[in-house]
Amino acid sequence: MKKFAYVGCRTTKERNARGKGIKVFDAESWGLIQTLGGLMNPSYLCFDRTGEYLYSIHGDFSEISSFKVSREDGTITFLNTTSTGGVNPVHLSVDKSNCWVFVANLQTGTVAVIPRNDDGTLGTLKELCTMPGKNEGDVSHPHQVMQDNTGRFLIVSCQGRKAGYGQVGVFRIDSTNGTLERTCLVRSREIAEPRHVAFHANNKYCYGVNEKDYSVTFYEFDQNNGTLTPKQILPTLPETYTGDGWASGIIMTHDSRHVIVSNRKHDSITSFAVNPDNGMLKFADCIKTGGGQPRFITLDAGNNILAANETTDSLTFFAVDDAGKFTPYGKPVETESPVCVIFS
């Protein structure tokens, strides 16, 4: 079956962006198939559980949209848009029953639960789960709504900013009713600002990237009770680097042997080897991405790393060997203000 790549981007002048909309590429040749324009900051993307529908947030605004995916040529067709009940949605995911879409509203400190209809369209907001801050009326700022490998729990990484808490919360998902019940809350170091997490294949090890102190945290995850226990924190930048950093993305390789983190400002990716016996991490390698501000990283159709360089309008590619060492490969793909890539 032919594979396609879908690239989300920033489009607004407030973001100093040059994006033109969601782009669809042939995932092997990287030939451009479609640019669906007329969309405001279609930044983070995800598929439903069948891969027949695509969903996009509209960053800095208050909506998400749905699209039908063509199995034949990979093109997408707009279906509808619905409100997230908050401001600046930054991440979304679809639950295992394929009935609900979870959205992190960064600015207003809520997780939205939105029904997904059988025809792929989005319904009206079901509920908002508020991430409380330090005082009444204050909020913490969710940056990701990631599910564990079983799909039973939602992990919400939150930043504190001025009046909230840097924290990672875990919620039990009720797919029948579309509700969330908190089972765990782990506060981060004061300046860490948790951003995203990734899970080991065994679902017992969870790894979180912390944006502002450019670090990675290893948590043990109890998949029966939905609890996280922090065990280790390591810097994501080389020990000889004395400048500033701004960690961003985190992924686990398909074989779960390495955790990969992207670093803005330093404009690099870092690999950590995973000890399979206890989940602990060890620094393995760091390499420049060949572009500016790699906000997002993912695995391509194989087991290679793709970095989306937002400010220099490029996607760059890296192989990672058994020791966690990187090797650049292929030619950069030009695409404006990229901030997310997903593969069919």
C-alpha positions in Angstrom: 0.0 0.0 0.0 1.3 3.4 -0.9 2.3 5.6 2.1 1.7 9.3 2.4 3.1 12.0 4.7 0.9 14.9 6.1 2.6 18.0 7.2 1.0 20.6 9.5 2.4 24.1 9.7 2.0 27.7 11.1 0.4 30.2 8.7 -0.1 33.5 10.6 2.1 36.6 10.6 1.9 36.6 14.4 4.0 33.5 14.3 6.2 34.9 11.6 5.0 31.9 9.6 5.2 31.1 5.9 3.0 28.0 5.9 0.3 27.6 3.2 -1.8 24.8 4.7 -1.7 21.1 5.3 0.6 19.5 2.7 0.4 15.9 1.5 3.5 14.2 0.2 4.4 10.8 -1.3 6.2 9.3 1.7 8.8 7.6 -0.4 9.7 10.2 -3.1 8.6 13.2 -1.1 6.9 14.5 -4.2 4.1 17.0 -3.3 0.6 15.7 -3.9 -1.6 18.4 -2.3 -1.6 21.7 -0.4 -5.0 22.3 1.3 -5.0 26.0 2.0 -7.4 28.4 3.7 -6.6 27.0 7.1 -5.3 29.0 10.1 -2.3 27.3 11.8 -3.2 23.7 11.1 -0.2 22.7 13.3 -0.7 19.4 15.2 -2.3 16.6 13.2 -3.6 13.1 14.1 -5.6 10.3 12.4 -8.6 8.5 13.8 -8.2 4.8 14.7 -9.0 3.6 11.1 -6.7 6.1 9.3 -9.7 7.2 7.2 -10.0 10.6 8.8 -7.5 13.3 9.8 -7.9 15.9 12.5 -6.1 19.2 13.0 -5.9 21.8 15.7 -5.9 25.5 14.8 -3.1 26.7 17.0 -3.6 30.1 18.7 -7.3 29.9 18.0 -10.2 27.9 19.5 -11.1 25.2 17.0 -10.2 21.8 15.5 -11.2 20.5 12.1 -11.8 17.1 10.5 -10.9 15.8 7.0 -11.6 12.7 4.9 -8.5 10.9 3.7 -8.6 9.3 0.2 -7.2 5.8 0.2 -6.3 6.1 -3.5 -4.2 9.2 -3.7 -3.8 10.4 -0.1 -5.5 13.7 -0.6 -7.8 15.1 2.1 -11.2 16.8 1.9 -12.5 19.2 4.6 -15.5 18.0 6.6 -16.2 20.3 9.5 -14.8 22.5 12.3 -15.8 22.6 16.0 -14.9 24.6 19.1 -12.5 23.3 21.7 -14.0 25.5 24.4 -10.6 27.1 25.0 -7.8 29.1 23.5 -4.6 27.8 21.7 -5.2 24.1 21.2 -1.7 22.5 20.8 -2.2 18.7 20.7 -4.9 16.2 20.1 -5.5 12.4 20.1 -8.4 10.0 19.5 -9.4 7.4 22.1 -9.2 3.7 21.6 -13.0 3.4 21.0 -12.7 6.0 18.2 -15.5 7.9 19.7 -13.7 10.8 21.5 -11.1 13.4 20.6 -9.0 14.9 23.4 -7.5 18.4 23.0 -5.0 20.3 25.1 -6.0 24.0 25.3 -2.7 25.5 26.3 -3.6 29.1 27.0 -6.9 28.5 29.0 -5.7 25.4 30.9 -8.2 22.8 29.9 -8.5 19.4 28.2 -11.5 19.2 25.9 -13.4 16.0 25.2 -15.1 16.2 21.8 -17.3 13.5 20.3 -16.2 11.9 16.9 -19.1 10.8 14.7 -19.1 7.7 12.5 -18.8 9.8 9.3 -15.6 11.4 10.7 -17.1 14.7 11.5 -16.7 16.3 15.0 -19.6 16.9 17.4 -20.1 19.6 20.0 -17.8 19.8 23.0 -18.8 17.2 25.6 -16.8 18.5 28.6 -13.8 20.5 29.7 -11.4 19.3 32.4 -9.6 22.2 34.0 -5.9 21.9 35.0 -5.9 24.0 38.3 -3.2 26.5 39.1 -1.8 27.9 42.3 -4.9 30.0 43.4 -8.6 30.0 42.6 -9.1 31.0 39.0 -5.5 30.2 38.0 -4.7 27.3 35.6 -1.8 25.2 34.6 -1.2 24.9 30.8 -1.6 21.5 29.2 0.8 20.9 26.2 0.0 17.3 25.3 -2.8 14.7 25.6 -0.9 11.4 25.2 -2.4 8.0 25.8 -0.6 5.0 27.2 -0.2 1.9 25.0 -3.4 0.4 26.4 -5.5 3.5 25.7 -6.9 3.3 29.1 -5.1 6.4 30.5 -4.5 9.9 29.2 -1.3 11.5 30.2 -1.4 15.3 30.3 1.9 17.3 30.5 1.4 20.8 31.9 3.5 23.9 32.1 3.2 26.2 35.1 4.1 29.6 33.6 3.2 32.4 35.9 0.3 31.1 38.0 0.2 27.3 37.4 2.2 24.2 38.1 4.6 22.3 36.0 3.2 18.8 36.3 2.2 15.6 34.6 -1.3 14.3 35.3 -2.8 10.9 34.5 -6.5 10.4 33.9 -8.5 7.2 33.5 -10.5 7.3 30.3 -14.2 6.3 30.4 -14.8 5.7 26.7 -18.5 4.9 27.2 -19.3 8.3 28.7 -16.4 10.4 27.4 -15.2 11.4 30.9 -11.8 11.6 32.6 -10.9 10.7 36.2 -7.6 11.8 37.6 -5.5 9.0 39.0 -2.1 10.7 39.5 -0.4 14.0 39.5 3.4 14.5 39.6 4.9 18.0 40.0 8.0 18.8 38.1 11.0 20.8 39.1 10.0 24.5 39.4 11.6 25.6 36.1 11.3 22.3 34.2 8.0 22.9 32.4 6.9 19.4 31.1 5.9 19.3 27.5 5.5 15.9 25.9 5.9 12.2 26.9 6.6 8.9 25.1 6.1 5.3 26.1 8.3 2.2 26.0 6.7 -0.8 24.3 6.4 -2.5 27.7 4.1 0.3 28.9 6.0 0.3 32.2 8.5 3.0 31.2 7.4 6.6 30.3 9.8 9.4 29.3 8.9 13.1 29.5 10.7 16.0 27.9 10.9 19.3 29.9 11.1 22.4 27.8 12.7 25.2 29.9 15.4 23.3 31.8 16.1 21.1 28.7 15.9 17.8 30.5 14.3 14.4 30.1 12.6 12.5 33.0 12.2 8.8 33.3 9.0 7.6 35.0 7.9 4.2 36.0 4.3 3.7 35.0 1.8 1.5 36.9 -0.6 0.5 34.2 -3.0 -1.0 36.6 -3.5 2.0 38.8 -2.5 4.8 36.3 0.3 6.2 38.4 3.7 7.7 37.4 6.8 7.6 39.7 9.8 9.7 38.6 13.2 7.9 38.7 15.7 9.9 36.8 16.4 13.3 35.2 19.1 14.0 32.6 20.0 17.1 30.5 19.2 16.9 26.8 22.2 19.0 25.7 25.9 18.0 25.6 27.9 18.6 28.7 30.3 20.9 26.8 27.5 23.1 25.6 27.2 26.2 27.8 24.5 28.1 26.0 20.7 28.3 26.3 18.3 25.5 25.3 14.6 24.9 24.7 13.7 21.2 24.5 10.7 20.3 22.4 9.8 16.9 21.0 10.3 13.4 22.4 9.8 10.0 20.7 10.7 6.3 21.3 12.2 4.3 18.5 10.1 1.4 17.3 12.4 -1.2 19.0 12.2 0.8 22.3 16.0 0.8 22.5 16.4 4.6 22.3 14.6 7.8 23.4 15.1 10.8 21.0 14.6 14.4 22.0 14.7 17.6 19.9 16.3 20.8 21.1 15.4 24.2 19.8 18.0 27.1 20.1 20.7 24.4 20.1 18.9 23.1 16.9 19.7 19.5 17.5 18.4 16.0 18.3 19.7 13.9 21.2 19.5 10.1 21.7 19.5 8.2 25.0 20.0 4.5 25.3 17.4 2.7 27.4 18.5 0.1 29.9 16.0 -2.7 29.2 16.2 -4.1 32.7 15.3 -1.0 34.6 14.4 1.7 32.1 17.2 4.1 33.1 18.6 6.3 30.4 22.2 7.0 29.3 23.3 9.7 26.9 24.2 8.3 23.5 24.6 11.1 20.9 23.6 14.6 19.8 23.7 16.0 16.3 22.6 19.3 14.6 19.4 18.9 12.5 20.7 21.1 9.7 17.9 23.6 10.3 16.4 26.1 12.8 14.0 25.3 15.7 13.2 21.6 15.3 9.9 21.9 17.2 8.8 18.4 16.1 10.4 15.0 15.5 9.0 11.6 14.5 9.9 8.3 13.0 9.5 8.0 9.2 8.0 5.0 7.5 11.0 3.0 8.7 13.0 3.4 12.0 14.7 6.7 11.0 14.2 10.1 12.6 12.6 13.1 10.8 13.1 16.6 12.2 10.7 19.4 11.3 12.8 22.6 11.2 10.2 25.3 11.7 12.1 28.5 11.1 14.2 27.2 8.1 11.3 25.5 6.3 12.8 22.0 6.0 12.4 18.4 7.0 15.7 16.6 7.6 16.4 12.9 8.1 18.7 10.8 10.4 19.4 7.1 10.8 20.1 5.9 14.3 22.2 2.8 14.8 22.2 0.2 17.6 24.4 2.4 19.7 22.1 5.4 19.4 24.5 7.2 17.0 23.0 9.4 14.3 23.9 9.6 10.6 22.2 12.2 8.3 20.8 10.7 5.1 18.8 11.8 2.1 18.0 15.3 0.9 16.1 17.9 3.0 12.5 18.4 2.0 11.4 22.0 1.6 8.1 22.9 3.2 7.1 26.1 4.9 7.0 26.5 8.7 6.6 22.8 9.4 5.6 21.8 13.0 4.1 18.3 12.6 4.4 15.3 10.3 2.2 12.1 10.4 2.3 9.1 8.1 -0.6 7.1 6.7 
